[in-house]
Amino acid sequence: MKKIISLSLLFFLCLSLVSCKKSKPVVCIDVEEYGKIYVELDPNEAPKTVENFLNLVNKKFYDGLTFHRIISGFMIQGGDPNSDGTGGSKKKVKGEFSQNGVENNIKHTRGTISMARSTDYNSASSQFFIMHQTNDSLDGQYAAFGHVTKGMKVVDEIAEMAEPTDNNGTIDKEDQPVIKSIRVVKS
């Protein structure tokens, strides 16, 4: 009888641990003249980052902003209301990555979405980047929080068509791809 009770308790404990995993919401980034990028977010690895990003999405913060920094073979970066890498939202988020004392197992592989930040580990707010190609030197230094599930051709086209004005990927304002909207398509 004790064995049955112990096994039952173990079974229910396992079930409760599995159910503690949060569902992975999906957002659609609609880029004018390019198309849609679908990204699955991972609140199990970066809960504060995902929460902040979704709050901004739900407030339509990103609508009309641009991808202002683009480096083919590296990444495309957007989410800055100033369109020059200096802006952000009012709220800052703790950097969820190992060099900041937070475990995050998402690697910066092709299609990973991650938060941009200054040299201050806890300075991320609204700017994000999507990896055009894998760059493992970013692992543990930036808060990766999801992966593109559909639309990498859009990322490729944005990255490959960009004409940066410098080695930092700066794009002239009139040439910056516009984020028409970002919407939650699966919560």
N, C-alpha and C positions, 0 to 999 in steps of 0.2 A: 504494500500500500504506500509506504514511504517513497518507494521508487517511482510509482505512478504519479504521486504528488510532485516529486522533484522534477520528473520529466515534463509534467504539465506546466510547472512554473518556468522551467527553462524554455519551453516552447513559446509561452506568452511573453517572456522577456525578449526572445529573439524577434517575435512579431512586433513588439513595441519599438525595438531598436530600428527595425526596417521602416516602420511607419514614421520615425522621427526625421527621416530624410525629407527635405523640402522638395516640392515639385519644381521643375525647371521651366520658368516662363520663357516664352519666345516673343521676340520683338521683330518688327519689320521696319527696316530703314529704307525709305523711299527716296531715291536720289534723282532729282530732275535730270532728264535727258540721258540717264544711265540705266535705271531700273531699281529693282528691290533686292535688298540683302536681308536674309532671315538669320537671326542670331538667337541661339539658346543660351540663356543666362544660368549661372550656377550659384545659387544662394548657399549651397552646402560648403563651398570653398571660400566664397567672398560675400558673406551675408550683408554687411554694411554697405559694401560697394554696390551690390545688386539693388538693395533697398533705395539708396540714393539715386541710382540711375533710373529706376522705375518711377520714383517720385517726380523726377524731372520730365520723364516721358509723359506721365499722366498730366502734368501741368502744361504740356506742349512747349516746353522750354526749347527743345531742339528745332522746332519747326522754323524753317527759313535760315537756319545757320548753315555753315559751310564746312567743307574739308579744306582747311587752310594750309596744311603741311602735308606734302606727299613726296615720298621717296620710293621710286620703283625698286623692287627687290627687297624692300624693308617694310614700310607701312604707309597707311593713309590715316591722317589725324584730323578730327573735327570736334565740334561742340563748344567752340569759343565764340561768345557773343561779340567780341571785338574783331574776330576774323584774322588775328595776327599772333595768336599764342599767348597773349597777356591776360585774357579774360577768363571768367568762370562764373559759376553760380555763387550765391552768398554762403552756402554751407560747404565746409571742408570735411573730408572723410579720412578716418585713420587708414593709412596704407596697409592693406591686407596682403603682406608678402613677408618672406622669411627674414630679410635683413631688418625688418621692423618688428620682429618678434611674433609674427603671425604665420601659422602654417597655411600654405596655399599650394596645392599640388598641380595647378594648371600650368602647363608649359607654354611658352611663346612660340607655338608652331603656326604654320600657315593657317589663317582664318581665326586665330584667337583674338578676342576683344579684350582690351586692357585699359586702365586709367592712366592718362598722362598726368604729370606732376612736375613741380619745380624740384630743386635740390632738397627741399623740406619733405621728408617722407610722408607727412600728414597734410599735404597741400592739394591733393586731388579734389576736384569739385565737379566739373561738368565735361572737361575735355577727355576724349577717349581716342584710342587708335585701334585699327584692325590690321593684323599682320598680313602683309602681302606674301612674305616668305618667312620661314622659320628663322628665329634668331635667339638661340639659347642663352646669349649673354644677358638678356633681360630677365631671365628666370630668377625669382627671389628678390628682384629689385623694383618690380612694378606689379600692381594689383590686377592680374588677369582675372576675368570674371565670366567668361563664356566662349562660345565658338560659333562661327558661321556654319549653318546647316544647309543653306541654299543661297546662291547668289555670288559665289566666288568669282564668277565671270565678270560681275559688276565691279568687284574690288580690283580684279586684274585690269579691266578697261580704265578705271580711274587712275590706277598707278601707272599704267603704261602710256596713257595719253597726256599725263601731266607734263608741264614745262616749268620746272622750278627755276626761280631766279637766283638761287644760291645752293651751296652744298647742304644746307639745312632743310631743304625741301619747301622753302617759302613759295607760295603761289600768289601771283597778282590777284587782287580782290575780284576783278572782272572775270578771271578765269577759274575761280574756285567753284568746284561742284557744289550745288545747293542741296541741302537736306530738306526735301519737301515736307517730310514728316517722319516721326518714329512713333509707332503704335504697338501696343501689346496685342498679339494675335492669339496667344495661349497663356493663360495664367496658371 
